[in-house]
Structures are given as C-alpha cells and as structure tokens.
Amino acid sequence: MTTNSFPMRFSHGAGQMALLPDHAPDLNPVKYLWVRLQRGALARSCPRSLSESKITLRNELRSGQRRQSIVTACWKQAGLW
C-alpha cells in the first residue's frame, strides 16, 4: 500500500475514522498535535506530580477536541486535508 492511498476514511453515524500509515511521521497529524502541546501548555506548566501533568495534558487535549480549527490545522500540516 502506498502513502498516496492514505488517509482511508470511513464514516459511521456522526463519527469518521481515518487509517494512517504506520511508519510515516510526516504524514501523521498526531505528530503536529504533540508539537503544539509541547510548545504550548506543556511548556508553560511546571507540574509538581505526575497526576498534575496528566491533568494538564488531558485538559489541553480536550480543549483541542472542542476546537475544530486545531484538528483541521494538524491534518493540513500533514498534507492530508
């Protein structure tokens, strides 16, 4: 299977799923999401414990889920949109 065939999209109800290549980080929008997290909220936080770190990460991920523009930007940066 070539990277030209990615992403393969499937719809079911209101949700969509896309299969992405395993070993092509430049085509993986999750990479861009992690960069955004590392340079944003995680860079500004100084957690005192692992649980505080998890809370910060979870809150930022939820914030990104609610903002469609962030998700779209990650897909566009990967060249898959």
Helices and strands as residue ranges (DSSP letters): G 3-5, E 8-12, E 15-19, G 25-27, H 29-39, H 41-44, H 50-66, H 68-77
